[in-house]
Amino acid sequence: MIYITEMLRWGEDDTHHYILGVYSTREGAAFAGEVEKSWRAGKYEYRVVPMKLDAASGQDQYEHHMQCT
C-alpha cells in the first residue's frame, strides 16, 4: 500500500489542489500534510488517499477498455 497526500485549498475539491507526495506509511503522509498545511498558513487542508501499488483494474474496466480500442 502507498499513501498519496493531496493538498486542497480551503479543504475543497473544486478549487486549487495538488499532490504533495507519495509515502510508504499513512503516518508519513499525514506528517507531510501537516507540515505543508503550516507552511501554507492554514490555507490548505490535506487528505491522505491509500492506493495499491500496481493494482490491476477490475474486469469491467478491462472489458470497457478493450471495446474502446
Buried (B, 14 or more C-beta within 10 A) or exposed (E): EBBBBBBBBEEEEEEEBEEBBBBEEBEBBBEBBEEBBEEEEEEBBBBBEEEEEEEEEEEEEEEEEEEEE
